[in-house]
Amino acid sequence: MKVIICGAGQVGWQIARHLSGERNDVTVVDNNPDLVRRATDTLDVQGIAGFASYPDILKAAGAEDADMIIAATHSDEVNMVTCQVAHSVFAINRKIARLRSKSYLDAIYSDLYRRDHMPIDVVISPEREVAEAALRRLAAPAAFDTEQFLGGKGTLLGIRITEETPVVNTPLRQLTDLFSTLRAIVVGVRRDGQLFAPAPGDQLFVGDSAYVFSATEDVPRTLEIFGKTQRKQERVVVIGGGNVGLAVARALESRAERMRVKVIEKDRRCAERAADALERTIVLNGDGLDALLLREAGIERADAVLVVTDDDKTNMLAAVRAKSMGCPMAICLSNDPSLVPLMDPLGIDAYINPRATTVSSILRHIRLGRVRAVYSIGDAEAEMIETQVLSTSPMAGRRIREIEFPEGVLVGGVVKAGRYVRPGAETRIEEGDLVVLFAMADDVREVERLLQVSIDFF
């Protein structure tokens, strides 16, 4: 597949990394020559320096025979014009645009939008994606990461292993014997900064981070077995009243169960905008690092604090201060993956990586065929891939133990005829089954072969 990626920032670079690693013909376009050079030096891609919306630049990037264009520059206007030019001038079949402005999003998602007027096949809104990720974190406070699959029947949980974890130092194969009715599998483990797919004889040690795939109905029991308790969220303080904070507060307001939400925003104009948009939420204008303001917001009585300002270091410091003042759970936004190793030592319970969230959303839309969902884990180190098994797949009609999976691939969950099944060695995979696989980044190509889903998605 020939793909043009416009924007060589964090998101564009990660998408290029994924697609070029799967042997696609990728060209990166950016008006910053240094970013283009970084992409061409570190990835197997071609690069063009220039404005992505210019027809001559797109032509030089190979738009005349491209299959897809992904517009992920920092400018909404450039992204929209790029898709228009790609459609009108070069007839590129599939066009994906990242848009941030609420005004554009409201228009696009309303009846005013007509595809022939603004030909964008998929709109990705980072703020909406991050807000949804924040709500998932709040819904599973005992996990540092969570994502749903299989139409809500399966859930991926990121769980930190502590001294209170009952199953520590226990070989994973014994978990099946100890908890025979539990529909949960450890699919990934991060130890000393390295992520890997565990073997049945591997154990979990204190300090590990485990990725566990569980039937959604079994999530409470899974967390209990791993020594985690679910806390009901009734009071939440949101620090940062921008697009993300406002979207989260709105969603919490709309829930059936009553939640008390307070928003702290430093910029007065932004705070006034949030106050006008929210009905039952109290908005405080001030610095989220101010201890007096945090006390006024009732941080010591809050069940959770969500810090989503546009500065990573401010987010981390505010989360640490809120914890030190008695808030039991802190979630913060972090764009910089190099800061993630500091989260655990600082006592921050969970984090949201906008880049990984946006990358996962884009991958979900570009992997068509029978691939239904893709979720990027860590710094694009692994993926959870949900797919429907085709009759032509080498997996169809075979038991899991008979399928030649690479070492970095594990089956997390299976749905047969609408019923969730905990996969075991003797589980037979049939045509039409829904399967969720954990795959290390280097093994994604082999997974595509096993699924018979070509990387050329058209």
ZAGUDO-965444 format. One record per residue (C-alpha): residue in one letter; x negated, y negated, z. Coordinates in steps of 0.5 Angstrom, whole numbers, padded with zeros to 4 digits. Example, Ala and Ser with C-alpha at 12.3 -4.5 7.8 and 13.67 -1.06 7.14 Angstrom:
% ZAGUDO-965444
aa: a	px: -0025	py: 0009	pz: 0016
aa: s	px: -0027	py: 0002	pz: 0014
***
This chain:
% ZAGUDO-965444
aa: m	px: 0000	py: 0000	pz: 0000
aa: k	px: -0003	py: -0007	pz: -0002
aa: v	px: -0001	py: -0012	pz: 0004
aa: i	px: -0003	py: -0019	pz: 0004
aa: i	px: -0003	py: -0022	pz: 0012
aa: c	px: -0003	py: -0030	pz: 0012
aa: g	px: -0006	py: -0032	pz: 0019
aa: a	px: -0012	py: -0029	pz: 0022
aa: g	px: -0011	py: -0031	pz: 0029
aa: q	px: -0010	py: -0025	pz: 0034
aa: v	px: -0003	py: -0022	pz: 0031
aa: g	px: -0006	py: -0023	pz: 0024
aa: w	px: -0012	py: -0019	pz: 0026
aa: q	px: -0009	py: -0014	pz: 0030
aa: i	px: -0004	py: -0012	pz: 0024
aa: a	px: -0010	py: -0012	pz: 0019
aa: r	px: -0014	py: -0008	pz: 0024
aa: h	px: -0008	py: -0003	pz: 0024
aa: l	px: -0007	py: -0003	pz: 0017
aa: s	px: -0014	py: -0003	pz: 0014
aa: g	px: -0015	py: 0003	pz: 0019
aa: e	px: -0010	py: 0007	pz: 0015
aa: r	px: -0013	py: 0006	pz: 0009
aa: n	px: -0009	py: 0001	pz: 0006
aa: d	px: -0011	py: -0005	pz: 0001
aa: v	px: -0011	py: -0011	pz: 0006
aa: t	px: -0012	py: -0018	pz: 0004
aa: v	px: -0013	py: -0023	pz: 0010
aa: v	px: -0011	py: -0031	pz: 0008
aa: d	px: -0013	py: -0037	pz: 0013
aa: n	px: -0015	py: -0044	pz: 0012
aa: n	px: -0020	py: -0043	pz: 0017
aa: p	px: -0026	py: -0040	pz: 0014
aa: d	px: -0029	py: -0037	pz: 0021
aa: l	px: -0023	py: -0033	pz: 0022
aa: v	px: -0023	py: -0030	pz: 0015
aa: r	px: -0030	py: -0029	pz: 0016
aa: r	px: -0029	py: -0025	pz: 0023
aa: a	px: -0024	py: -0021	pz: 0019
aa: t	px: -0028	py: -0019	pz: 0013
aa: d	px: -0034	py: -0018	pz: 0018
aa: t	px: -0031	py: -0013	pz: 0023
aa: l	px: -0025	py: -0010	pz: 0019
aa: d	px: -0025	py: -0006	pz: 0012
aa: v	px: -0021	py: -0012	pz: 0009
aa: q	px: -0022	py: -0018	pz: 0004
aa: g	px: -0021	py: -0025	pz: 0005
aa: i	px: -0019	py: -0031	pz: 0002
aa: a	px: -0020	py: -0038	pz: 0005
aa: g	px: -0014	py: -0043	pz: 0004
aa: f	px: -0007	py: -0045	pz: 0005
aa: a	px: -0003	py: -0039	pz: 0005
aa: s	px: 0003	py: -0042	pz: 0002
aa: y	px: -0001	py: -0045	pz: -0004
aa: p	px: 0001	py: -0040	pz: -0010
aa: d	px: -0006	py: -0040	pz: -0013
aa: i	px: -0009	py: -0038	pz: -0006
aa: l	px: -0003	py: -0032	pz: -0006
aa: k	px: -0005	py: -0031	pz: -0013
aa: a	px: -0012	py: -0030	pz: -0011
aa: a	px: -0010	py: -0026	pz: -0006
aa: g	px: -0007	py: -0021	pz: -0010
aa: a	px: 0000	py: -0023	pz: -0010
aa: e	px: 0002	py: -0021	pz: -0017
aa: d	px: 0002	py: -0013	pz: -0015
aa: a	px: 0003	py: -0014	pz: -0007
aa: d	px: 0008	py: -0009	pz: -0004
aa: m	px: 0008	py: -0013	pz: 0002
aa: i	px: 0007	py: -0020	pz: 0005
aa: i	px: 0006	py: -0022	pz: 0013
aa: a	px: 0007	py: -0029	pz: 0014
aa: a	px: 0004	py: -0030	pz: 0021
aa: t	px: 0000	py: -0037	pz: 0021
aa: h	px: 0001	py: -0042	pz: 0027
aa: s	px: 0006	py: -0046	pz: 0023
aa: d	px: 0013	py: -0044	pz: 0022
aa: e	px: 0014	py: -0048	pz: 0016
aa: v	px: 0008	py: -0045	pz: 0013
aa: n	px: 0011	py: -0038	pz: 0014
aa: m	px: 0017	py: -0040	pz: 0011
aa: v	px: 0015	py: -0043	pz: 0005
aa: t	px: 0010	py: -0037	pz: 0004
aa: c	px: 0016	py: -0032	pz: 0004
aa: q	px: 0019	py: -0037	pz: -0001
aa: v	px: 0013	py: -0037	pz: -0006
aa: a	px: 0012	py: -0030	pz: -0005
aa: h	px: 0019	py: -0028	pz: -0007
aa: s	px: 0020	py: -0034	pz: -0012
aa: v	px: 0014	py: -0034	pz: -0016
aa: f	px: 0011	py: -0027	pz: -0015
aa: a	px: 0017	py: -0022	pz: -0013
aa: i	px: 0014	py: -0019	pz: -0007
aa: n	px: 0018	py: -0014	pz: -0005
aa: r	px: 0018	py: -0014	pz: 0003
aa: k	px: 0017	py: -0021	pz: 0007
aa: i	px: 0016	py: -0021	pz: 0014
aa: a	px: 0015	py: -0028	pz: 0018
aa: r	px: 0014	py: -0030	pz: 0025
aa: l	px: 0018	py: -0036	pz: 0027
aa: r	px: 0018	py: -0040	pz: 0034
aa: s	px: 0022	py: -0046	pz: 0033
aa: k	px: 0029	py: -0044	pz: 0036
aa: s	px: 0032	py: -0049	pz: 0031
aa: y	px: 0030	py: -0045	pz: 0026
aa: l	px: 0032	py: -0038	pz: 0029
aa: d	px: 0039	py: -0041	pz: 0031
aa: a	px: 0040	py: -0043	pz: 0024
aa: i	px: 0037	py: -0036	pz: 0021
aa: y	px: 0041	py: -0032	pz: 0026
aa: s	px: 0048	py: -0036	pz: 0024
aa: d	px: 0052	py: -0035	pz: 0018
aa: l	px: 0049	py: -0041	pz: 0015
aa: y	px: 0043	py: -0037	pz: 0013
aa: r	px: 0043	py: -0034	pz: 0006
aa: r	px: 0038	py: -0029	pz: 0004
aa: d	px: 0037	py: -0031	pz: -0003
aa: h	px: 0036	py: -0038	pz: 0000
aa: m	px: 0031	py: -0036	pz: 0005
aa: p	px: 0028	py: -0030	pz: 0003
aa: i	px: 0025	py: -0027	pz: 0009
aa: d	px: 0027	py: -0019	pz: 0010
aa: v	px: 0025	py: -0019	pz: 0017
aa: v	px: 0024	py: -0025	pz: 0022
aa: i	px: 0019	py: -0024	pz: 0028
aa: s	px: 0020	py: -0029	pz: 0034
aa: p	px: 0015	py: -0028	pz: 0039
aa: e	px: 0018	py: -0032	pz: 0045
aa: r	px: 0025	py: -0027	pz: 0044
aa: e	px: 0020	py: -0021	pz: 0044
aa: v	px: 0016	py: -0023	pz: 0050
aa: a	px: 0023	py: -0025	pz: 0054
aa: e	px: 0025	py: -0018	pz: 0053
aa: a	px: 0019	py: -0015	pz: 0055
aa: a	px: 0019	py: -0019	pz: 0061
aa: l	px: 0026	py: -0017	pz: 0063
aa: r	px: 0024	py: -0010	pz: 0062
aa: r	px: 0019	py: -0011	pz: 0067
aa: l	px: 0024	py: -0014	pz: 0072
aa: a	px: 0028	py: -0008	pz: 0071
aa: a	px: 0023	py: -0003	pz: 0073
aa: p	px: 0019	py: -0007	pz: 0078
aa: a	px: 0015	py: 0000	pz: 0080
aa: a	px: 0012	py: 0000	pz: 0073
aa: f	px: 0006	py: -0004	pz: 0070
aa: d	px: 0009	py: -0003	pz: 0063
aa: t	px: 0015	py: 0000	pz: 0060
aa: e	px: 0019	py: 0001	pz: 0053
aa: q	px: 0025	py: 0005	pz: 0051
aa: f	px: 0025	py: 0010	pz: 0046
aa: l	px: 0030	py: 0015	pz: 0043
aa: g	px: 0036	py: 0010	pz: 0043
aa: g	px: 0035	py: 0009	pz: 0050
aa: k	px: 0034	py: 0016	pz: 0052
aa: g	px: 0027	py: 0016	pz: 0053
aa: t	px: 0023	py: 0011	pz: 0057
aa: l	px: 0015	py: 0010	pz: 0057
aa: l	px: 0012	py: 0008	pz: 0064
aa: g	px: 0006	py: 0005	pz: 0066
aa: i	px: 0004	py: 0007	pz: 0073
aa: r	px: -0002	py: 0006	pz: 0077
aa: i	px: -0005	py: 0012	pz: 0081
aa: t	px: -0006	py: 0010	pz: 0089
aa: e	px: -0007	py: 0014	pz: 0095
aa: e	px: 0000	py: 0014	pz: 0096
aa: t	px: 0001	py: 0018	pz: 0090
aa: p	px: 0003	py: 0025	pz: 0092
aa: v	px: 0001	py: 0028	pz: 0085
aa: v	px: -0006	py: 0025	pz: 0086
aa: n	px: -0012	py: 0031	pz: 0085
aa: t	px: -0007	py: 0036	pz: 0082
aa: p	px: -0008	py: 0039	pz: 0075
aa: l	px: -0003	py: 0036	pz: 0070
aa: r	px: 0000	py: 0043	pz: 0068
aa: q	px: 0002	py: 0045	pz: 0075
aa: l	px: 0007	py: 0039	pz: 0075
aa: t	px: 0011	py: 0043	pz: 0071
aa: d	px: 0011	py: 0049	pz: 0076
aa: l	px: 0012	py: 0044	pz: 0082
aa: f	px: 0018	py: 0040	pz: 0079
aa: s	px: 0021	py: 0045	pz: 0074
aa: t	px: 0027	py: 0040	pz: 0072
aa: l	px: 0023	py: 0034	pz: 0071
aa: r	px: 0023	py: 0031	pz: 0064
aa: a	px: 0017	py: 0027	pz: 0064
aa: i	px: 0010	py: 0028	pz: 0061
aa: v	px: 0004	py: 0024	pz: 0063
aa: v	px: 0002	py: 0023	pz: 0055
aa: g	px: -0004	py: 0018	pz: 0057
aa: v	px: -0009	py: 0016	pz: 0062
aa: r	px: -0014	py: 0010	pz: 0063
aa: r	px: -0020	py: 0011	pz: 0067
aa: d	px: -0026	py: 0006	pz: 0068
aa: g	px: -0023	py: 0002	pz: 0063
aa: q	px: -0022	py: 0008	pz: 0058
aa: l	px: -0016	py: 0011	pz: 0055
aa: f	px: -0015	py: 0018	pz: 0053
aa: a	px: -0010	py: 0023	pz: 0052
aa: p	px: -0010	py: 0028	pz: 0058
aa: a	px: -0011	py: 0036	pz: 0057
aa: p	px: -0007	py: 0040	pz: 0061
aa: g	px: -0013	py: 0042	pz: 0066
aa: d	px: -0014	py: 0034	pz: 0067
aa: q	px: -0012	py: 0031	pz: 0074
aa: l	px: -0010	py: 0024	pz: 0076
aa: f	px: -0015	py: 0020	pz: 0081
aa: v	px: -0014	py: 0014	pz: 0085
aa: g	px: -0015	py: 0008	pz: 0081
aa: d	px: -0013	py: 0011	pz: 0074
aa: s	px: -0007	py: 0008	pz: 0070
aa: a	px: -0002	py: 0013	pz: 0068
aa: y	px: 0003	py: 0013	pz: 0062
aa: v	px: 0009	py: 0017	pz: 0063
aa: f	px: 0014	py: 0019	pz: 0058
aa: s	px: 0021	py: 0021	pz: 0062
aa: a	px: 0028	py: 0022	pz: 0060
aa: t	px: 0031	py: 0015	pz: 0062
aa: e	px: 0036	py: 0019	pz: 0067
aa: d	px: 0030	py: 0022	pz: 0070
aa: v	px: 0026	py: 0015	pz: 0071
aa: p	px: 0028	py: 0014	pz: 0079
aa: r	px: 0026	py: 0021	pz: 0080
aa: t	px: 0019	py: 0020	pz: 0076
aa: l	px: 0017	py: 0014	pz: 0080
aa: e	px: 0019	py: 0017	pz: 0087
aa: i	px: 0014	py: 0023	pz: 0085
aa: f	px: 0009	py: 0018	pz: 0083
aa: g	px: 0010	py: 0015	pz: 0090
aa: k	px: 0013	py: 0009	pz: 0087
aa: t	px: 0020	py: 0006	pz: 0090
aa: q	px: 0025	py: 0002	pz: 0086
aa: r	px: 0027	py: -0005	pz: 0089
aa: k	px: 0033	py: -0008	pz: 0087
aa: q	px: 0032	py: -0015	pz: 0084
aa: e	px: 0037	py: -0020	pz: 0087
aa: r	px: 0032	py: -0027	pz: 0087
aa: v	px: 0027	py: -0028	pz: 0082
aa: v	px: 0023	py: -0035	pz: 0081
aa: v	px: 0021	py: -0036	pz: 0074
aa: i	px: 0015	py: -0041	pz: 0073
aa: g	px: 0015	py: -0044	pz: 0066
aa: g	px: 0021	py: -0047	pz: 0063
aa: g	px: 0019	py: -0046	pz: 0056
aa: n	px: 0022	py: -0042	pz: 0051
aa: v	px: 0020	py: -0035	pz: 0054
aa: g	px: 0022	py: -0038	pz: 0061
aa: l	px: 0029	py: -0041	pz: 0059
aa: a	px: 0030	py: -0034	pz: 0055
aa: v	px: 0029	py: -0030	pz: 0061
aa: a	px: 0033	py: -0035	pz: 0066
aa: r	px: 0039	py: -0034	pz: 0061
aa: a	px: 0039	py: -0027	pz: 0060
aa: l	px: 0039	py: -0026	pz: 0068
aa: e	px: 0045	py: -0031	pz: 0068
aa: s	px: 0049	py: -0027	pz: 0063
aa: r	px: 0048	py: -0020	pz: 0067
aa: a	px: 0054	py: -0018	pz: 0071
aa: e	px: 0050	py: -0017	pz: 0077
aa: r	px: 0049	py: -0024	pz: 0080
aa: m	px: 0042	py: -0026	pz: 0081
aa: r	px: 0039	py: -0032	pz: 0084
aa: v	px: 0034	py: -0035	pz: 0079
aa: k	px: 0030	py: -0041	pz: 0080
aa: v	px: 0025	py: -0044	pz: 0075
aa: i	px: 0019	py: -0049	pz: 0076
aa: e	px: 0017	py: -0053	pz: 0070
aa: k	px: 0011	py: -0058	pz: 0070
aa: d	px: 0013	py: -0062	pz: 0064
aa: r	px: 0019	py: -0067	pz: 0066
aa: r	px: 0022	py: -0067	pz: 0059
aa: c	px: 0022	py: -0059	pz: 0059
aa: a	px: 0025	py: -0058	pz: 0066
aa: e	px: 0031	py: -0063	pz: 0064
aa: r	px: 0032	py: -0059	pz: 0057
aa: a	px: 0032	py: -0052	pz: 0061
aa: a	px: 0037	py: -0055	pz: 0067
aa: d	px: 0042	py: -0057	pz: 0061
aa: a	px: 0041	py: -0051	pz: 0058
aa: l	px: 0042	py: -0047	pz: 0064
aa: e	px: 0049	py: -0046	pz: 0068
aa: r	px: 0047	py: -0043	pz: 0075
aa: t	px: 0040	py: -0043	pz: 0075
aa: i	px: 0036	py: -0049	pz: 0079
aa: v	px: 0031	py: -0052	pz: 0076
aa: l	px: 0025	py: -0055	pz: 0080
aa: n	px: 0020	py: -0060	pz: 0076
aa: g	px: 0013	py: -0059	pz: 0079
aa: d	px: 0007	py: -0055	pz: 0079
aa: g	px: 0008	py: -0048	pz: 0080
aa: l	px: 0001	py: -0048	pz: 0084
aa: d	px: 0004	py: -0052	pz: 0089
aa: a	px: 0005	py: -0049	pz: 0095
aa: l	px: 0010	py: -0054	pz: 0098
aa: l	px: 0014	py: -0053	pz: 0091
aa: l	px: 0014	py: -0045	pz: 0092
aa: r	px: 0016	py: -0046	pz: 0099
aa: e	px: 0022	py: -0050	pz: 0096
aa: a	px: 0024	py: -0045	pz: 0091
aa: g	px: 0024	py: -0040	pz: 0096
aa: i	px: 0018	py: -0035	pz: 0094
aa: e	px: 0017	py: -0032	pz: 0101
aa: r	px: 0025	py: -0029	pz: 0100
aa: a	px: 0024	py: -0028	pz: 0092
aa: d	px: 0024	py: -0020	pz: 0090
aa: a	px: 0020	py: -0022	pz: 0084
aa: v	px: 0016	py: -0028	pz: 0081
aa: l	px: 0015	py: -0028	pz: 0073
aa: v	px: 0010	py: -0033	pz: 0071
aa: v	px: 0010	py: -0035	pz: 0064
aa: t	px: 0007	py: -0042	pz: 0062
aa: d	px: 0002	py: -0043	pz: 0056
aa: d	px: -0004	py: -0042	pz: 0060
aa: d	px: -0007	py: -0035	pz: 0062
aa: k	px: -0011	py: -0038	pz: 0068
aa: t	px: -0005	py: -0042	pz: 0071
aa: n	px: -0001	py: -0036	pz: 0070
aa: m	px: -0006	py: -0031	pz: 0074
aa: l	px: -0007	py: -0036	pz: 0080
aa: a	px: 0000	py: -0038	pz: 0080
aa: a	px: 0002	py: -0030	pz: 0081
aa: v	px: -0004	py: -0029	pz: 0086
aa: r	px: -0001	py: -0035	pz: 0090
aa: a	px: 0006	py: -0033	pz: 0090
aa: k	px: 0004	py: -0026	pz: 0092
aa: s	px: 0000	py: -0029	pz: 0098
aa: m	px: 0006	py: -0033	pz: 0100
aa: g	px: 0010	py: -0026	pz: 0101
aa: c	px: 0013	py: -0025	pz: 0094
aa: p	px: 0013	py: -0017	pz: 0093
aa: m	px: 0012	py: -0017	pz: 0086
aa: a	px: 0008	py: -0021	pz: 0081
aa: i	px: 0009	py: -0021	pz: 0073
aa: c	px: 0005	py: -0026	pz: 0069
aa: l	px: 0004	py: -0027	pz: 0062
aa: s	px: -0003	py: -0026	pz: 0059
aa: n	px: -0005	py: -0027	pz: 0052
aa: d	px: -0013	py: -0026	pz: 0053
aa: p	px: -0014	py: -0018	pz: 0054
aa: s	px: -0021	py: -0019	pz: 0057
aa: l	px: -0017	py: -0022	pz: 0063
aa: v	px: -0013	py: -0016	pz: 0064
aa: p	px: -0018	py: -0012	pz: 0068
aa: l	px: -0018	py: -0017	pz: 0073
aa: m	px: -0010	py: -0016	pz: 0074
aa: d	px: -0011	py: -0010	pz: 0079
aa: p	px: -0016	py: -0013	pz: 0083
aa: l	px: -0012	py: -0019	pz: 0084
aa: g	px: -0006	py: -0016	pz: 0086
aa: i	px: -0002	py: -0018	pz: 0080
aa: d	px: 0003	py: -0012	pz: 0079
aa: a	px: 0005	py: -0013	pz: 0072
aa: y	px: 0003	py: -0017	pz: 0066
aa: i	px: 0006	py: -0018	pz: 0059
aa: n	px: 0001	py: -0019	pz: 0053
aa: p	px: 0005	py: -0023	pz: 0047
aa: r	px: 0000	py: -0021	pz: 0042
aa: a	px: 0001	py: -0013	pz: 0043
aa: t	px: 0009	py: -0015	pz: 0044
aa: t	px: 0009	py: -0018	pz: 0037
aa: v	px: 0004	py: -0013	pz: 0034
aa: s	px: 0009	py: -0007	pz: 0036
aa: s	px: 0015	py: -0011	pz: 0033
aa: i	px: 0012	py: -0012	pz: 0027
aa: l	px: 0009	py: -0005	pz: 0026
aa: r	px: 0016	py: -0003	pz: 0028
aa: h	px: 0019	py: -0006	pz: 0022
aa: i	px: 0013	py: -0004	pz: 0017
aa: r	px: 0013	py: 0003	pz: 0018
aa: l	px: 0019	py: 0005	pz: 0014
aa: g	px: 0021	py: 0012	pz: 0012
aa: r	px: 0023	py: 0016	pz: 0018
aa: v	px: 0019	py: 0012	pz: 0023
aa: r	px: 0024	py: 0009	pz: 0028
aa: a	px: 0020	py: 0005	pz: 0033
aa: v	px: 0012	py: 0004	pz: 0034
aa: y	px: 0009	py: 0001	pz: 0041
aa: s	px: 0002	py: -0001	pz: 0041
aa: i	px: -0001	py: 0001	pz: 0048
aa: g	px: -0007	py: -0003	pz: 0051
aa: d	px: -0011	py: -0007	pz: 0046
aa: a	px: -0009	py: -0003	pz: 0040
aa: e	px: -0012	py: 0003	pz: 0043
aa: a	px: -0006	py: 0008	pz: 0042
aa: e	px: 0001	py: 0008	pz: 0039
aa: m	px: 0008	py: 0011	pz: 0041
aa: i	px: 0011	py: 0013	pz: 0035
aa: e	px: 0018	py: 0015	pz: 0035
aa: t	px: 0020	py: 0019	pz: 0028
aa: q	px: 0026	py: 0023	pz: 0025
aa: v	px: 0023	py: 0030	pz: 0023
aa: l	px: 0023	py: 0031	pz: 0015
aa: s	px: 0024	py: 0038	pz: 0012
aa: t	px: 0018	py: 0037	pz: 0009
aa: s	px: 0014	py: 0036	pz: 0015
aa: p	px: 0009	py: 0041	pz: 0017
aa: m	px: 0012	py: 0041	pz: 0024
aa: a	px: 0019	py: 0043	pz: 0022
aa: g	px: 0021	py: 0050	pz: 0024
aa: r	px: 0014	py: 0051	pz: 0028
aa: r	px: 0013	py: 0051	pz: 0036
aa: i	px: 0009	py: 0045	pz: 0039
aa: r	px: 0003	py: 0050	pz: 0041
aa: e	px: 0003	py: 0052	pz: 0033
aa: i	px: 0002	py: 0045	pz: 0031
aa: e	px: -0005	py: 0043	pz: 0029
aa: f	px: -0005	py: 0036	pz: 0033
aa: p	px: -0011	py: 0032	pz: 0034
aa: e	px: -0014	py: 0032	pz: 0041
aa: g	px: -0011	py: 0025	pz: 0042
aa: v	px: -0004	py: 0027	pz: 0040
aa: l	px: 0001	py: 0029	pz: 0045
aa: v	px: 0009	py: 0030	pz: 0044
aa: g	px: 0012	py: 0026	pz: 0050
aa: g	px: 0020	py: 0027	pz: 0048
aa: v	px: 0025	py: 0031	pz: 0044
aa: v	px: 0032	py: 0029	pz: 0042
aa: k	px: 0036	py: 0035	pz: 0039
aa: a	px: 0043	py: 0034	pz: 0037
aa: g	px: 0043	py: 0028	pz: 0041
aa: r	px: 0041	py: 0032	pz: 0047
aa: y	px: 0034	py: 0030	pz: 0051
aa: v	px: 0029	py: 0036	pz: 0051
aa: r	px: 0023	py: 0036	pz: 0055
aa: p	px: 0018	py: 0039	pz: 0050
aa: g	px: 0013	py: 0045	pz: 0052
aa: a	px: 0009	py: 0049	pz: 0048
aa: e	px: 0015	py: 0054	pz: 0046
aa: t	px: 0019	py: 0048	pz: 0044
aa: r	px: 0021	py: 0049	pz: 0037
aa: i	px: 0021	py: 0043	pz: 0032
aa: e	px: 0027	py: 0043	pz: 0027
aa: e	px: 0029	py: 0038	pz: 0021
aa: g	px: 0033	py: 0032	pz: 0024
aa: d	px: 0030	py: 0032	pz: 0031
aa: l	px: 0028	py: 0026	pz: 0034
aa: v	px: 0020	py: 0026	pz: 0037
aa: v	px: 0016	py: 0021	pz: 0040
aa: l	px: 0009	py: 0022	pz: 0040
aa: f	px: 0003	py: 0019	pz: 0044
aa: a	px: -0003	py: 0018	pz: 0039
aa: m	px: -0010	py: 0015	pz: 0040
aa: a	px: -0011	py: 0010	pz: 0034
aa: d	px: -0016	py: 0014	pz: 0031
aa: d	px: -0011	py: 0020	pz: 0030
aa: v	px: -0005	py: 0015	pz: 0027
aa: r	px: -0007	py: 0017	pz: 0020
aa: e	px: -0007	py: 0025	pz: 0022
aa: v	px: 0000	py: 0024	pz: 0025
aa: e	px: 0003	py: 0020	pz: 0019
aa: r	px: 0001	py: 0027	pz: 0015
aa: l	px: 0004	py: 0031	pz: 0020
aa: l	px: 0011	py: 0027	pz: 0020
aa: q	px: 0010	py: 0027	pz: 0012
aa: v	px: 0011	py: 0019	pz: 0012
aa: s	px: 0007	py: 0016	pz: 0007
aa: i	px: 0003	py: 0010	pz: 0009
aa: d	px: 0006	py: 0007	pz: 0002
aa: f	px: 0013	py: 0006	pz: 0005
aa: f	px: 0017	py: 0004	pz: -0001
***
